[in-house]
Amino acid sequence: MLFMVIESFRDGKVKEVYRRYKEKGRIMPEGLKYLDSWVEVNFDRCFQLMECDDLLLFQQWVVQWQDLVSFEIIPIVPSKETTEKITQMF
């Protein structure tokens, strides 16, 4: 499944987030796949596209960052697939 992960940096701790990333990487368990990301121009939030079949892996990952980041994890479906399914209904 695909997920849009919205990370909000706690208390403006963007430098601390990037420092940890530089030192330890994404700290993701095997099976949780990072696809791409975008950062808001004011550094308040990061939007990550991720793929995973086991939601417990997200919990393992979040624990590694929860002191610096709050997370919103949203299951998503690509627009192309949605369009195909919906247009079949007509």
N, C-alpha and C positions, 0 to 999 in steps of 0.2 A: 504494500500500500504506500501511497505517497502522502506526505505531510508537509504543511507549511508551518514552520516553527518561528514564532515571533519572540525574540529575546529582547527584554528591556533591561538595560544596564542599570544596576542599583546605584542610587546616589551618585551618578556621574562617574562610576568607576571604570570608564572605558579603558584607561591606561592599564589598570590592573588586569582587565580581561585580556588585552592584547599581550601583556607581559606573560601571563600564564600560558596563553596559546603558543607564544614563542618558545617557552621553556618545555611545555609538555604536549603540545599538539592539541587536537580536539578532545582527547581523552574519551573516545567513543568505544563501546564494546563491539566486538566482532558481530556483524549482522545488522548493525545500524549504519546505513550508508548516507554519507553527505553527497549531495548532487551539485548545489550551487548556493550562493548567498549574495545579499545586497545589504548595504548599510545605509541607514538614513543619514542625510547630509549633516544633521546636527549631532550625530553619534548617540542618539537616545536609544535606537533600536536596530536590531539586525534581523533580517528575514532570511530564513534558510529553507531550501527545498531539500527534503530528506526522504529516504525510502526505508521501510522496515516492515517485517511481518510479525514481530514479537514486541508488543507494547512494553513488556518488562525491560527491554533494552533501553527504551527512553528513560525509564525511571533510574536505571543505573547511570546513565549519562547525566541526567539532571542533577543528581546528587553531587557530582564532581564540580558543578558550577553554581549551585544555588546560593552560595554566599555572595556572588557577584552579579548574578543574572536571575531575573524571574522569567518564566517560560509560559507561552501559550502554544499548545500543540494542536493543530487543526488537520483532520483527515481531509484530503482533497482528491478530486477526480479531474484529469485533464479535460479542457474544453472540447477537444476533438472527440473524445470518447463520450462525453455527455451529449454532444450534438447528435452523434450517431444513434445513441439510445433513444433520445427524445424524438428525433424525426421518424424513427420506426413506429412510433405510437400514432402517427397521422396517416 
